[in-house]
Amino acid sequence: MTTIFRVKFTTTPIGRIADIQQATSNIRSIALDNAFYIEDGTWFESLTIAAAGELNSTDIADISGIELFDEQEVPSGPTDVNIRRYTVLATEPYPFILGVVLRQEAIPNRIVLQNGRFEVVVTVREWEVVQLLAEQIGEQFGTFDLESVTEVDRSGEPLDSGRLSEVLVSKLTDDQLVVLETAYELGYFEVPREATASDIADALDIADSTVSERLRVAQRNLFELIYGARSADGVNELGEM
């Protein structure tokens, strides 16, 4: 059995998550649930924020480099802790903690800002990666405080798997999702392209024109989700095709 390592460390908070902490004084913790990279330092992020008392979402939306897309209240029972889940478009300055972790081919299991520090748990395959990660984090964030290293036989789930995906797929129809998934599996989005629209149509037993239309609408809806709709009246066409 291959030995893998679960590594827990803390470091100095940098980036938009740290900006949120500074902008709102009553925040207890900010968990980076999930994220995916778009381009030019911009990430689509899911954050769970716990605050003592009321949490003012306007403070978050007003932060430079953050566009608030969605927010939901998380039931927390009869306590004074207010928990809300935010989906944001964030332009992260370099270095971004998740980006550094992923570049070292580490699996991020937990990234939380609390008590003025990033608390990070990752899983790596080799001890050399632990050393390299320590060097990179120490150099780019100024500190690397190792809390623990444990040998494990399972990598664990990467962050809070699936939560951000739920937000994204809720904006597409079932037919659009099926076409996108089939196109991805066949290599339609690879460079160079490994499949054509006709290949997707054959796999789904639908017309080539239907595939092209569903792909176009699905991709447009995803771009509108990220960049905002072009039309001034905000009318969308998520139900098309």
Stockholm file with secondary structure:
# STOCKHOLM 1.0

chainA/1-241         MTTIFRVKFTTTPIGRIADIQQATSNIRSIALDNAFYIEDGTWFESLTIAAAGELNSTDIADISGIELFDEQEVPSGPTDVNIRRYTVLATEPYPFILGVVLRQEAIPNRIVLQNGRFEVVVTVREWEVVQLLAEQIGEQFGTFDLESVTEVDRSGEPLDSGRLSEVLVSKLTDDQLVVLETAYELGYFEVPREATASDIADALDIADSTVSERLRVAQRNLFELIYGARSADGVNELGEM
#=GR chainA/1-241 SS CCCEEEEEEEECCCSHHHHHHHHCTTEEEEEEEEEEEEETTEEEEEEEEEEESCCCHHHHHTSTTEEEEEEEEECCCSSSEEEEEEEEEEECCSCCHHHHHHHTTCEEEEEEEETTEEEEEEEESSHHHHHHHHHHHHHHHSCCEEEEEEEESCCCCSSSTTHHHHHHHTTSCHHHHHHHHHHHHHTTTSSSCCCCHHHHHHHHTSCHHHHHHHHHHHHHHHHHHHHCCSSTTCCCCTTCC
#=GC SS_cons         CCCEEEEEEEECCCSHHHHHHHHCTTEEEEEEEEEEEEETTEEEEEEEEEEESCCCHHHHHTSTTEEEEEEEEECCCSSSEEEEEEEEEEECCSCCHHHHHHHTTCEEEEEEEETTEEEEEEEESSHHHHHHHHHHHHHHHSCCEEEEEEEESCCCCSSSTTHHHHHHHTTSCHHHHHHHHHHHHHTTTSSSCCCCHHHHHHHHTSCHHHHHHHHHHHHHHHHHHHHCCSSTTCCCCTTCC
//
